[in-house]
Amino acid sequence: MNCKKLIQAFEKNNGILTTEMAKENEIDKMFLEEEVKRKNILEYSEGIYLLDDWYADDLYLLQLKYPESIYSHYTAIMLHWLSTDSPFIYHLSFPEDYHLQKLENNIKAYSMNSNEFTDEYITKLDSWHSNFVRVTNLEKTIVDIFRNEKLMTFVIQEMIDDYIDREDKNIKKLIEYAERFNVLEVVKSEILPFI
């Protein structure tokens, strides 16, 4: 195995390589472990490797580490550009039957019904480093915030204002989700009068 092939695989995947990606590039896991020991590459976590320590796409790396997760709530607000606020922790949702191991301190975990982990509610968005991450869709993000937050903070007000101004908003879908998740009254009072 030559290092040139390894470097090319890393470059093809924006400086990250999982054991699955390595396998697709005909790179053996044992070779990856040897390169870690030689300090030619870094191991981010089990099965996830970095070409070097300059790599900083935490959003993408966390989702690789927790493949069952989707970004939701305040992190989804940020990823949908519904607020200028950037949360200090990442908000991730997991299926309710998922057995969470110990999470990093910078994660706030939510449990969602497994039915909410379907293509209807999930979209893919670019992280800041052009890697796709899975996120609750625009309307599901708003509904989830209304389901979980009782106070109208400045972030929630900014989310509402930005959503109202969006060209890609889908009011019909928002109302349908609001009915489904029992937040229709909030949507009626906080969003619909301003559309």
N, CA and C atoms as an extended XYZ file, in Angstrom:
585
Properties=species:S:1:pos:R:3:atomname:S:1:resname:S:1:resid:I:1 pbc="F F F"
N         0.857       -1.185        0.000 N   MET     1
C         0.000        0.000        0.000 CA  MET     1
C         0.896        1.239        0.000 C   MET     1
N         0.608        2.169       -0.891 N   ASN     2
C         1.429        3.382       -0.891 CA  ASN     2
C         0.663        4.561       -0.298 C   ASN     2
N         1.415        5.494        0.211 N   CYS     3
C         0.824        6.660        0.877 CA  CYS     3
C         0.133        7.594       -0.101 C   CYS     3
N         0.568        7.578       -1.362 N   LYS     4
C        -0.049        8.450       -2.363 CA  LYS     4
C        -1.536        8.117       -2.528 C   LYS     4
N        -1.865        6.839       -2.555 N   LYS     5
C        -3.253        6.400       -2.677 CA  LYS     5
C        -4.075        6.856       -1.455 C   LYS     5
N        -3.435        6.769       -0.297 N   LEU     6
C        -4.100        7.200        0.941 CA  LEU     6
C        -4.376        8.701        0.909 C   LEU     6
N        -3.380        9.485        0.527 N   ILE     7
C        -3.542       10.944        0.450 CA  ILE     7
C        -4.644       11.302       -0.543 C   ILE     7
N        -4.668       10.629       -1.688 N   GLN     8
C        -5.707       10.891       -2.696 CA  GLN     8
C        -7.094       10.598       -2.144 C   GLN     8
N        -7.218        9.519       -1.364 N   ALA     9
C        -8.518        9.174       -0.761 CA  ALA     9
C        -8.947       10.254        0.225 C   ALA     9
N        -7.999       10.740        1.030 N   PHE    10
C        -8.312       11.826        1.960 CA  PHE    10
C        -8.731       13.084        1.202 C   PHE    10
N        -7.994       13.441        0.188 N   GLU    11
C        -8.299       14.657       -0.583 CA  GLU    11
C        -9.662       14.557       -1.256 C   GLU    11
N        -9.997       13.383       -1.737 N   LYS    12
C       -11.298       13.151       -2.378 CA  LYS    12
C       -12.449       13.353       -1.383 C   LYS    12
N       -12.176       13.130       -0.089 N   ASN    13
C       -13.201       13.209        0.954 CA  ASN    13
C       -12.962       14.374        1.903 C   ASN    13
N       -12.416       15.478        1.386 N   ASN    14
C       -12.227       16.710        2.166 CA  ASN    14
C       -11.427       16.527        3.445 C   ASN    14
N       -10.416       15.650        3.422 N   GLY    15
C        -9.537       15.502        4.570 CA  GLY    15
C       -10.013       14.534        5.629 C   GLY    15
N       -11.105       13.807        5.350 N   ILE    16
C       -11.669       12.839        6.292 CA  ILE    16
C       -11.751       11.488        5.602 C   ILE    16
N       -11.546       10.436        6.377 N   LEU    17
C       -11.704        9.091        5.846 CA  LEU    17
C       -12.312        8.217        6.931 C   LEU    17
N       -13.416        7.591        6.633 N   THR    18
C       -13.968        6.584        7.535 CA  THR    18
C       -13.475        5.234        7.048 C   THR    18
N       -13.627        4.208        7.869 N   THR    19
C       -13.206        2.877        7.420 CA  THR    19
C       -14.007        2.452        6.194 C   THR    19
N       -15.264        2.876        6.117 N   GLU    20
C       -16.096        2.562        4.952 CA  GLU    20
C       -15.565        3.263        3.696 C   GLU    20
N       -15.218        4.534        3.823 N   MET    21
C       -14.648        5.270        2.690 CA  MET    21
C       -13.314        4.644        2.264 C   MET    21
N       -12.519        4.241        3.253 N   ALA    22
C       -11.230        3.615        2.947 CA  ALA    22
C       -11.448        2.321        2.165 C   ALA    22
N       -12.405        1.546        2.602 N   LYS    23
C       -12.723        0.281        1.926 CA  LYS    23
C       -13.117        0.532        0.467 C   LYS    23
N       -13.926        1.570        0.237 N   GLU    24
C       -14.334        1.925       -1.129 CA  GLU    24
C       -13.125        2.305       -1.985 C   GLU    24
N       -12.063        2.786       -1.348 N   ASN    25
C       -10.833        3.168       -2.050 CA  ASN    25
C        -9.768        2.077       -1.962 C   ASN    25
N       -10.192        0.879       -1.564 N   GLU    26
C        -9.306       -0.293       -1.460 CA  GLU    26
C        -8.138       -0.058       -0.509 C   GLU    26
N        -8.464        0.583        0.611 N   ILE    27
C        -7.461        0.823        1.652 CA  ILE    27
C        -7.862        0.012        2.874 C   ILE    27
N        -6.963       -0.785        3.332 N   ASP    28
C        -7.178       -1.702        4.445 CA  ASP    28
C        -7.183       -0.957        5.785 C   ASP    28
N        -8.049       -1.384        6.707 N   LYS    29
C        -8.129       -0.754        8.031 CA  LYS    29
C        -6.804       -0.897        8.798 C   LYS    29
N        -6.133       -2.030        8.617 N   MET    30
C        -4.839       -2.243        9.285 CA  MET    30
C        -3.816       -1.190        8.830 C   MET    30
N        -3.870       -0.849        7.539 N   PHE    31
C        -2.955        0.169        7.020 CA  PHE    31
C        -3.251        1.518        7.678 C   PHE    31
N        -4.543        1.832        7.844 N   LEU    32
C        -4.917        3.083        8.519 CA  LEU    32
C        -4.357        3.113        9.945 C   LEU    32
N        -4.500        2.006       10.648 N   GLU    33
C        -4.012        1.944       12.033 CA  GLU    33
C        -2.495        2.092       12.096 C   GLU    33
N        -1.795        1.504       11.120 N   GLU    34
C        -0.337        1.655       11.064 CA  GLU    34
C         0.045        3.117       10.818 C   GLU    34
N        -0.688        3.790        9.932 N   GLU    35
C        -0.398        5.198        9.636 CA  GLU    35
C        -0.684        6.093       10.840 C   GLU    35
N        -1.673        5.726       11.655 N   VAL    36
C        -1.936        6.458       12.900 CA  VAL    36
C        -0.748        6.288       13.849 C   VAL    36
N        -0.264        5.050       13.989 N   LYS    37
C         0.889        4.790       14.871 CA  LYS    37
C         2.126        5.554       14.405 C   LYS    37
N         2.282        5.682       13.082 N   ARG    38
C         3.431        6.413       12.529 CA  ARG    38
C         3.223        7.931       12.601 C   ARG    38
N         2.035        8.331       13.041 N   LYS    39
C         1.643        9.743       13.148 CA  LYS    39
C         1.564       10.446       11.793 C   LYS    39
N         1.234        9.674       10.753 N   ASN    40
C         1.022       10.243        9.422 CA  ASN    40
C        -0.406       10.732        9.249 C   ASN    40
N        -1.340       10.131       10.012 N   ILE    41
C        -2.739       10.567       10.025 CA  ILE    41
C        -3.220       10.550       11.475 C   ILE    41
N        -4.363       11.151       11.716 N   LEU    42
C        -4.928       11.215       13.071 CA  LEU    42
C        -6.219       10.406       13.142 C   LEU    42
N        -6.462        9.806       14.291 N   GLU    43
C        -7.732        9.121       14.513 CA  GLU    43
C        -8.630       10.052       15.328 C   GLU    43
N        -9.723       10.487       14.708 N   TYR    44
C       -10.673       11.389       15.385 CA  TYR    44
C       -11.471       10.608       16.420 C   TYR    44
N       -12.019        9.489       16.008 N   SER    45
C       -12.690        8.546       16.892 CA  SER    45
C       -12.678        7.208       16.170 C   SER    45
N       -13.219        6.202       16.802 N   GLU    46
C       -13.152        4.873       16.198 CA  GLU    46
C       -13.752        4.873       14.795 C   GLU    46
N       -12.917        4.487       13.820 N   GLY    47
C       -13.379        4.378       12.444 CA  GLY    47
C       -13.423        5.680       11.663 C   GLY    47
N       -12.941        6.795       12.256 N   ILE    48
C       -12.929        8.095       11.577 CA  ILE    48
C       -11.518        8.678       11.678 C   ILE    48
N       -10.937        8.969       10.525 N   TYR    49
C        -9.551        9.429       10.459 CA  TYR    49
C        -9.465       10.785        9.773 C   TYR    49
N        -8.474       11.566       10.201 N   LEU    50
C        -8.218       12.879        9.618 CA  LEU    50
C        -6.826       12.895        9.018 C   LEU    50
N        -6.692       13.600        7.919 N   LEU    51
C        -5.385       13.717        7.285 CA  LEU    51
C        -4.418       14.495        8.184 C   LEU    51
N        -4.927       15.572        8.794 N   ASP    52
C        -4.104       16.341        9.731 CA  ASP    52
C        -5.020       17.095       10.689 C   ASP    52
N        -4.419       17.837       11.602 N   ASP    53
C        -5.224       18.469       12.663 CA  ASP    53
C        -5.801       19.823       12.293 C   ASP    53
N        -5.659       20.264       11.051 N   TRP    54
C        -6.264       21.534       10.650 CA  TRP    54
C        -7.753       21.385       10.380 C   TRP    54
N        -8.222       20.162       10.234 N   TYR    55
C        -9.607       19.934        9.842 CA  TYR    55
C       -10.564       20.325       10.961 C   TYR    55
N       -11.585       21.125       10.634 N   ALA    56
C       -12.430       21.675       11.700 CA  ALA    56
C       -13.926       21.573       11.420 C   ALA    56
N       -14.362       20.668       10.576 N   ASP    57
C       -15.792       20.556       10.280 CA  ASP    57
C       -16.479       19.689       11.337 C   ASP    57
N       -16.673       20.285       12.512 N   ASP    58
C       -17.275       19.559       13.627 CA  ASP    58
C       -18.655       19.016       13.292 C   ASP    58
N       -19.442       19.784       12.540 N   LEU    59
C       -20.787       19.328       12.186 CA  LEU    59
C       -20.741       17.988       11.457 C   LEU    59
N       -19.873       17.895       10.486 N   TYR    60
C       -19.752       16.675        9.692 CA  TYR    60
C       -19.153       15.532       10.519 C   TYR    60
N       -18.111       15.838       11.280 N   LEU    61
C       -17.460       14.804       12.085 CA  LEU    61
C       -18.403       14.217       13.134 C   LEU    61
N       -19.189       15.069       13.784 N   LEU    62
C       -20.128       14.563       14.789 CA  LEU    62
C       -21.176       13.659       14.157 C   LEU    62
N       -21.619       14.007       12.955 N   GLN    63
C       -22.625       13.166       12.329 CA  GLN    63
C       -22.030       11.843       11.843 C   GLN    63
N       -20.755       11.856       11.483 N   LEU    64
C       -20.087       10.589       11.168 CA  LEU    64
C       -19.972        9.728       12.427 C   LEU    64
N       -19.663       10.379       13.537 N   LYS    65
C       -19.504        9.656       14.803 CA  LYS    65
C       -20.842        9.118       15.312 C   LYS    65
N       -21.907        9.881       15.091 N   TYR    66
C       -23.253        9.464       15.520 CA  TYR    66
C       -24.151        9.372       14.285 C   TYR    66
N       -23.998        8.324       13.493 N   PRO    67
C       -24.702        8.244       12.197 CA  PRO    67
C       -26.226        8.189       12.298 C   PRO    67
N       -26.756        7.881       13.459 N   GLU    68
C       -28.213        7.849       13.625 CA  GLU    68
C       -28.798        9.237       13.877 C   GLU    68
N       -27.947       10.225       14.062 N   SER    69
C       -28.406       11.549       14.486 CA  SER    69
C       -28.795       12.443       13.318 C   SER    69
N       -29.617       13.444       13.649 N   ILE    70
C       -29.893       14.547       12.723 CA  ILE    70
C       -29.755       15.844       13.520 C   ILE    70
N       -29.297       16.886       12.852 N   TYR    71
C       -29.220       18.187       13.509 CA  TYR    71
C       -30.633       18.757       13.593 C   TYR    71
N       -30.938       19.319       14.743 N   SER    72
C       -32.294       19.818       14.981 CA  SER    72
C       -32.240       21.047       15.886 C   SER    72
N       -33.397       21.552       16.210 N   HIS    73
C       -33.572       22.649       17.150 CA  HIS    73
C       -32.648       23.830       16.826 C   HIS    73
N       -31.872       24.315       17.780 N   TYR    74
C       -31.097       25.545       17.565 CA  TYR    74
C       -29.990       25.381       16.521 C   TYR    74
N       -29.428       24.199       16.411 N   THR    75
C       -28.421       23.990       15.365 CA  THR    75
C       -29.084       24.014       13.995 C   THR    75
N       -30.286       23.445       13.891 N   ALA    76
C       -31.025       23.495       12.620 CA  ALA    76
C       -31.413       24.933       12.275 C   ALA    76
N       -31.792       25.732       13.268 N   ILE    77
C       -32.087       27.152       13.027 CA  ILE    77
C       -30.884       27.820       12.371 C   ILE    77
N       -29.707       27.558       12.919 N   MET    78
C       -28.485       28.148       12.387 CA  MET    78
C       -28.201       27.640       10.970 C   MET    78
N       -28.322       26.337       10.746 N   LEU    79
C       -28.014       25.764        9.437 CA  LEU    79
C       -28.992       26.210        8.352 C   LEU    79
N       -30.217       26.520        8.743 N   HIS    80
C       -31.212       27.040        7.791 CA  HIS    80
C       -31.104       28.561        7.637 C   HIS    80
N       -30.149       29.167        8.296 N   TRP    81
C       -29.955       30.621        8.247 CA  TRP    81
C       -31.195       31.378        8.722 C   TRP    81
N       -31.815       30.854        9.795 N   LEU    82
C       -32.978       31.504       10.387 CA  LEU    82
C       -32.588       32.407       11.556 C   LEU    82
N       -31.307       32.440       11.867 N   SER    83
C       -30.828       33.286       12.952 CA  SER    83
C       -29.347       33.560       12.740 C   SER    83
N       -28.906       34.664       13.288 N   THR    84
C       -27.481       34.984       13.268 CA  THR    84
C       -26.785       34.416       14.494 C   THR    84
N       -27.567       33.889       15.425 N   ASP    85
C       -27.021       33.318       16.648 CA  ASP    85
C       -26.409       31.955       16.351 C   ASP    85
N       -25.253       31.707       16.932 N   SER    86
C       -24.591       30.410       16.775 CA  SER    86
C       -24.531       29.750       18.146 C   SER    86
N       -25.215       28.624       18.316 N   PRO    87
C       -25.227       27.993       19.644 CA  PRO    87
C       -23.842       27.465       20.015 C   PRO    87
N       -23.564       27.451       21.305 N   PHE    88
C       -22.277       26.958       21.793 CA  PHE    88
C       -22.224       25.439       21.823 C   PHE    88
N       -23.401       24.825       21.731 N   ILE    89
C       -23.465       23.367       21.711 CA  ILE    89
C       -24.245       22.932       20.482 C   ILE    89
N       -24.042       21.696       20.072 N   TYR    90
C       -24.747       21.150       18.917 CA  TYR    90
C       -25.995       20.415       19.390 C   TYR    90
N       -27.106       20.707       18.739 N   HIS    91
C       -28.383       20.082       19.069 CA  HIS    91
C       -28.614       18.943       18.086 C   HIS    91
N       -28.604       17.723       18.612 N   LEU    92
C       -28.778       16.523       17.801 CA  LEU    92
C       -29.977       15.736       18.295 C   LEU    92
N       -30.758       15.231       17.356 N   SER    93
C       -31.872       14.363       17.710 CA  SER    93
C       -31.535       12.932       17.323 C   SER    93
N       -31.984       12.022       18.177 N   PHE    94
C       -31.761       10.598       17.977 CA  PHE    94
C       -33.104        9.874       18.036 C   PHE    94
N       -33.240        8.737       17.343 N   PRO    95
C       -34.477        7.957       17.475 CA  PRO    95
C       -34.662        7.537       18.930 C   PRO    95
N       -35.911        7.485       19.382 N   GLU    96
C       -36.171        7.199       20.787 CA  GLU    96
C       -35.663        5.832       21.231 C   GLU    96
N       -35.519        4.886       20.295 N   ASP    97
C       -35.031        3.559       20.662 CA  ASP    97
C       -33.507        3.431       20.522 C   ASP    97
N       -32.833        4.534       20.224 N   TYR    98
C       -31.376        4.529       20.068 CA  TYR    98
C       -30.730        4.572       21.448 C   TYR    98
N       -29.778        3.680       21.683 N   HIS    99
C       -29.104        3.638       22.984 CA  HIS    99
C       -27.880        4.537       22.934 C   HIS    99
N       -28.018        5.693       23.536 N   LEU   100
C       -26.928        6.666       23.529 CA  LEU   100
C       -25.810        6.234       24.459 C   LEU   100
N       -24.613        6.272       23.919 N   GLN   101
C       -23.424        6.100       24.750 CA  GLN   101
C       -23.117        7.477       25.331 C   GLN   101
N       -22.027        7.598       26.001 N   LYS   102
C       -21.629        8.899       26.548 CA  LYS   102
C       -21.378        9.878       25.401 C   LYS   102
N       -22.000       11.047       25.480 N   LEU   103
C       -21.837       12.087       24.464 CA  LEU   103
C       -20.812       13.120       24.908 C   LEU   103
N       -20.254       13.824       23.938 N   GLU   104
C       -19.365       14.927       24.257 CA  GLU   104
C       -20.141       16.018       25.000 C   GLU   104
N       -19.419       16.866       25.715 N   ASN   105
C       -20.039       17.947       26.471 CA  ASN   105
C       -20.696       18.991       25.581 C   ASN   105
N       -20.300       19.053       24.310 N   ASN   106
C       -20.831       20.094       23.434 CA  ASN   106
C       -22.062       19.632       22.644 C   ASN   106
N       -22.753       18.599       23.136 N   ILE   107
C       -23.957       18.090       22.458 CA  ILE   107
C       -25.143       18.131       23.404 C   ILE   107
N       -26.251       18.648       22.888 N   LYS   108
C       -27.536       18.528       23.597 CA  LYS   108
C       -28.360       17.536       22.790 C   LYS   108
N       -28.730       16.438       23.413 N   ALA   109
C       -29.440       15.364       22.720 CA  ALA   109
C       -30.945       15.466       22.955 C   ALA   109
N       -31.691       15.199       21.895 N   TYR   110
C       -33.148       15.118       21.954 CA  TYR   110
C       -33.548       13.728       21.483 C   TYR   110
N       -34.622       13.237       22.040 N   SER   111
C       -35.165       11.957       21.615 CA  SER   111
C       -36.413       12.233       20.788 C   SER   111
N       -36.474       11.628       19.609 N   MET   112
C       -37.640       11.809       18.734 CA  MET   112
C       -38.213       10.453       18.377 C   MET   112
N       -39.487       10.458       18.119 N   ASN   113
C       -40.151        9.258       17.646 CA  ASN   113
C       -39.473        8.796       16.361 C   ASN   113
N       -39.300        7.502       16.206 N   SER   114
C       -38.634        6.962       15.012 CA  SER   114
C       -39.333        7.359       13.723 C   SER   114
N       -40.636        7.620       13.783 N   ASN   115
C       -41.382        8.058       12.592 CA  ASN   115
C       -40.924        9.430       12.092 C   ASN   115
N       -40.254       10.174       12.952 N   GLU   116
C       -39.769       11.501       12.563 CA  GLU   116
C       -38.429       11.440       11.839 C   GLU   116
N       -37.861       10.243       11.717 N   PHE   117
C       -36.586       10.059       11.022 CA  PHE   117
C       -36.817        9.525        9.608 C   PHE   117
N       -37.702       10.209        8.898 N   THR   118
C       -37.998        9.820        7.522 CA  THR   118
C       -37.626       10.971        6.594 C   THR   118
N       -37.587       10.669        5.309 N   ASP   119
C       -37.240       11.691        4.317 CA  ASP   119
C       -38.205       12.869        4.337 C   ASP   119
N       -39.417       12.648        4.826 N   GLU   120
C       -40.388       13.753        4.887 CA  GLU   120
C       -39.882       14.892        5.765 C   GLU   120
N       -39.192       14.568        6.836 N   TYR   121
C       -38.791       15.571        7.822 CA  TYR   121
C       -37.315       15.964        7.758 C   TYR   121
N       -36.533       15.259        6.959 N   ILE   122
C       -35.085       15.470        6.953 CA  ILE   122
C       -34.626       15.987        5.599 C   ILE   122
N       -33.693       16.911        5.648 N   THR   123
C       -33.068       17.423        4.434 CA  THR   123
C       -31.554       17.382        4.622 C   THR   123
N       -30.831       17.560        3.545 N   LYS   124
C       -29.369       17.652        3.632 CA  LYS   124
C       -28.961       19.076        3.304 C   LYS   124
N       -28.101       19.612        4.150 N   LEU   125
C       -27.580       20.962        3.953 CA  LEU   125
C       -26.065       20.924        4.014 C   LEU   125
N       -25.442       21.918        3.410 N   ASP   126
C       -23.989       22.042        3.485 CA  ASP   126
C       -23.568       22.494        4.877 C   ASP   126
N       -22.528       21.836        5.381 N   SER   127
C       -21.862       22.366        6.563 CA  SER   127
C       -21.028       23.549        6.083 C   SER   127
N       -20.277       24.165        6.980 N   TRP   128
C       -19.459       25.319        6.571 CA  TRP   128
C       -18.303       24.919        5.674 C   TRP   128
N       -18.046       23.606        5.603 N   HIS   129
C       -16.922       23.113        4.809 CA  HIS   129
C       -17.390       22.275        3.627 C   HIS   129
N       -18.625       22.513        3.197 N   SER   130
C       -19.196       21.876        2.007 CA  SER   130
C       -19.353       20.369        2.115 C   SER   130
N       -19.552       19.870        3.310 N   ASN   131
C       -19.940       18.472        3.507 CA  ASN   131
C       -21.421       18.453        3.830 C   ASN   131
N       -22.140       17.496        3.291 N   PHE   132
C       -23.562       17.421        3.582 CA  PHE   132
C       -23.794       16.852        4.979 C   PHE   132
N       -24.718       17.487        5.713 N   VAL   133
C       -25.168       16.981        7.008 CA  VAL   133
C       -26.691       16.875        6.968 C   VAL   133
N       -27.214       15.931        7.746 N   ARG   134
C       -28.663       15.729        7.805 CA  ARG   134
C       -29.259       16.641        8.880 C   ARG   134
N       -30.338       17.330        8.497 N   VAL   135
C       -30.944       18.360        9.344 CA  VAL   135
C       -32.462       18.240        9.217 C   VAL   135
N       -33.183       18.581       10.286 N   THR   136
C       -34.637       18.660       10.144 CA  THR   136
C       -34.945       19.716        9.080 C   THR   136
N       -35.984       19.463        8.279 N   ASN   137
C       -36.293       20.433        7.224 CA  ASN   137
C       -36.795       21.745        7.824 C   ASN   137
N       -36.974       22.724        6.992 N   LEU   138
C       -37.287       24.082        7.436 CA  LEU   138
C       -38.521       24.124        8.345 C   LEU   138
N       -39.614       23.555        7.889 N   GLU   139
C       -40.856       23.617        8.677 CA  GLU   139
C       -40.787       22.736        9.923 C   GLU   139
N       -40.135       21.598        9.831 N   LYS   140
C       -40.003       20.719       11.006 CA  LYS   140
C       -39.145       21.392       12.070 C   LYS   140
N       -38.150       22.147       11.652 N   THR   141
C       -37.312       22.885       12.597 CA  THR   141
C       -38.154       23.869       13.400 C   THR   141
N       -39.007       24.610       12.722 N   ILE   142
C       -39.856       25.596       13.406 CA  ILE   142
C       -40.826       24.912       14.357 C   ILE   142
N       -41.441       23.848       13.887 N   VAL   143
C       -42.391       23.113       14.730 CA  VAL   143
C       -41.686       22.530       15.955 C   VAL   143
N       -40.484       21.979       15.772 N   ASP   144
C       -39.752       21.412       16.915 CA  ASP   144
C       -39.417       22.476       17.953 C   ASP   144
N       -39.053       23.663       17.500 N   ILE   145
C       -38.776       24.750       18.449 CA  ILE   145
C       -40.039       25.082       19.237 C   ILE   145
N       -41.161       25.204       18.551 N   PHE   146
C       -42.419       25.507       19.247 CA  PHE   146
C       -42.836       24.376       20.191 C   PHE   146
N       -42.496       23.146       19.859 N   ARG   147
C       -42.824       22.005       20.722 CA  ARG   147
C       -41.995       22.003       22.004 C   ARG   147
N       -40.771       22.531       21.933 N   ASN   148
C       -39.840       22.396       23.047 CA  ASN   148
C       -39.587       23.662       23.841 C   ASN   148
N       -39.916       24.805       23.293 N   GLU   149
C       -39.621       26.055       23.978 CA  GLU   149
C       -40.917       26.747       24.403 C   GLU   149
N       -40.919       27.243       25.605 N   LYS   150
C       -42.112       27.914       26.129 CA  LYS   150
C       -41.992       29.439       26.074 C   LYS   150
N       -40.771       29.950       26.061 N   LEU   151
C       -40.567       31.396       26.059 CA  LEU   151
C       -40.186       31.880       24.666 C   LEU   151
N       -40.592       33.083       24.335 N   MET   152
C       -40.222       33.703       23.062 CA  MET   152
C       -38.908       34.459       23.259 C   MET   152
N       -37.807       33.784       23.015 N   THR   153
C       -36.500       34.419       23.139 CA  THR   153
C       -36.209       35.210       21.869 C   THR   153
N       -35.126       35.984       21.891 N   PHE   154
C       -34.776       36.766       20.705 CA  PHE   154
C       -34.434       35.842       19.540 C   PHE   154
N       -33.860       34.663       19.806 N   VAL   155
C       -33.523       33.723       18.731 CA  VAL   155
C       -34.797       33.198       18.072 C   VAL   155
N       -35.783       32.881       18.880 N   ILE   156
C       -37.045       32.374       18.315 CA  ILE   156
C       -37.750       33.476       17.531 C   ILE   156
N       -37.724       34.692       18.032 N   GLN   157
C       -38.343       35.795       17.294 CA  GLN   157
C       -37.617       36.046       15.973 C   GLN   157
N       -36.296       35.969       16.003 N   GLU   158
C       -35.511       36.126       14.777 CA  GLU   158
C       -35.830       34.989       13.793 C   GLU   158
N       -35.972       33.768       14.304 N   MET   159
C       -36.341       32.618       13.472 CA  MET   159
C       -37.677       32.871       12.777 C   MET   159
N       -38.653       33.354       13.535 N   ILE   160
C       -39.980       33.632       12.977 CA  ILE   160
C       -39.889       34.710       11.899 C   ILE   160
N       -39.219       35.805       12.218 N   ASP   161
C       -39.089       36.906       11.253 CA  ASP   161
C       -38.402       36.457        9.969 C   ASP   161
N       -37.320       35.700       10.120 N   ASP   162
C       -36.583       35.231        8.945 CA  ASP   162
C       -37.407       34.236        8.135 C   ASP   162
N       -38.148       33.370        8.813 N   TYR   163
C       -38.997       32.409        8.098 CA  TYR   163
C       -40.067       33.134        7.281 C   TYR   163
N       -40.703       34.113        7.881 N   ILE   164
C       -41.757       34.875        7.195 CA  ILE   164
C       -41.217       35.522        5.918 C   ILE   164
N       -39.967       35.965        5.941 N   ASP   165
C       -39.350       36.619        4.780 CA  ASP   165
C       -38.796       35.646        3.742 C   ASP   165
N       -38.761       34.364        4.056 N   ARG   166
C       -38.154       33.382        3.156 CA  ARG   166
C       -39.017       33.131        1.929 C   ARG   166
N       -38.379       33.049        0.770 N   GLU   167
C       -39.100       32.698       -0.457 CA  GLU   167
C       -39.401       31.208       -0.517 C   GLU   167
N       -38.596       30.393        0.136 N   ASP   168
C       -38.780       28.945        0.066 CA  ASP   168
C       -39.653       28.394        1.198 C   ASP   168
N       -40.322       29.280        1.951 N   LYS   169
C       -41.204       28.796        3.020 CA  LYS   169
C       -42.388       28.054        2.406 C   LYS   169
N       -42.923       27.110        3.170 N   ASN   170
C       -44.063       26.326        2.722 CA  ASN   170
C       -45.113       26.369        3.836 C   ASN   170
N       -45.996       27.346        3.753 N   ILE   171
C       -46.995       27.565        4.809 CA  ILE   171
C       -47.943       26.374        4.939 C   ILE   171
N       -48.306       25.795        3.815 N   LYS   172
C       -49.194       24.621        3.858 CA  LYS   172
C       -48.541       23.495        4.662 C   LYS   172
N       -47.272       23.245        4.403 N   LYS   173
C       -46.542       22.200        5.133 CA  LYS   173
C       -46.410       22.578        6.607 C   LYS   173
N       -46.129       23.854        6.889 N   LEU   174
C       -45.997       24.303        8.273 CA  LEU   174
C       -47.294       24.058        9.048 C   LEU   174
N       -48.424       24.402        8.447 N   ILE   175
C       -49.720       24.197        9.110 CA  ILE   175
C       -49.978       22.702        9.324 C   ILE   175
N       -49.659       21.907        8.314 N   GLU   176
C       -49.853       20.455        8.426 CA  GLU   176
C       -49.009       19.881        9.569 C   GLU   176
N       -47.732       20.272        9.642 N   TYR   177
C       -46.866       19.803       10.727 CA  TYR   177
C       -47.348       20.340       12.081 C   TYR   177
N       -47.759       21.591       12.105 N   ALA   178
C       -48.229       22.195       13.357 CA  ALA   178
C       -49.431       21.437       13.904 C   ALA   178
N       -50.342       21.049       13.011 N   GLU   179
C       -51.490       20.228       13.447 CA  GLU   179
C       -51.018       18.874       13.956 C   GLU   179
N       -50.134       18.258       13.212 N   ARG   180
C       -49.641       16.914       13.535 CA  ARG   180
C       -48.928       16.887       14.882 C   ARG   180
N       -48.187       17.967       15.206 N   PHE   181
C       -47.379       17.975       16.427 CA  PHE   181
C       -47.932       18.904       17.509 C   PHE   181
N       -49.210       19.268       17.369 N   ASN   182
C       -49.941       20.007       18.409 CA  ASN   182
C       -49.370       21.372       18.766 C   ASN   182
N       -48.955       22.117       17.764 N   VAL   183
C       -48.503       23.494       18.010 CA  VAL   183
C       -49.217       24.474       17.074 C   VAL   183
N       -50.369       24.091       16.581 N   LEU   184
C       -51.090       24.926       15.624 CA  LEU   184
C       -51.447       26.289       16.217 C   LEU   184
N       -51.821       26.326       17.478 N   GLU   185
C       -52.200       27.604       18.094 CA  GLU   185
C       -51.026       28.587       18.094 C   GLU   185
N       -49.837       28.093       18.347 N   VAL   186
C       -48.657       28.961       18.347 CA  VAL   186
C       -48.396       29.466       16.929 C   VAL   186
N       -48.483       28.579       15.943 N   VAL   187
C       -48.276       28.978       14.547 CA  VAL   187
C       -49.325       30.006       14.138 C   VAL   187
N       -50.562       29.792       14.561 N   LYS   188
C       -51.641       30.740       14.238 CA  LYS   188
C       -51.386       32.110       14.842 C   LYS   188
N       -50.853       32.147       16.046 N   SER   189
C       -50.650       33.449       16.704 CA  SER   189
C       -49.336       34.114       16.331 C   SER   189
N       -48.279       33.329       16.072 N   GLU   190
C       -46.957       33.908       15.886 CA  GLU   190
C       -46.512       34.065       14.417 C   GLU   190
N       -47.112       33.288       13.512 N   ILE   191
C       -46.650       33.323       12.129 CA  ILE   191
C       -47.758       33.715       11.141 C   ILE   191
N       -48.889       33.050       11.202 N   LEU   192
C       -49.905       33.250       10.170 CA  LEU   192
C       -50.405       34.688       10.033 C   LEU   192
N       -50.535       35.465       11.108 N   PRO   193
C       -51.006       36.854       10.931 CA  PRO   193
C       -50.059       37.727       10.110 C   PRO   193
N       -48.798       37.296        9.974 N   PHE   194
C       -47.784       38.130        9.311 CA  PHE   194
C       -47.455       37.667        7.903 C   PHE   194
N       -48.151       36.660        7.442 N   ILE   195
C       -47.905       36.129        6.080 CA  ILE   195
C       -48.720       36.924        5.085 C   ILE   195
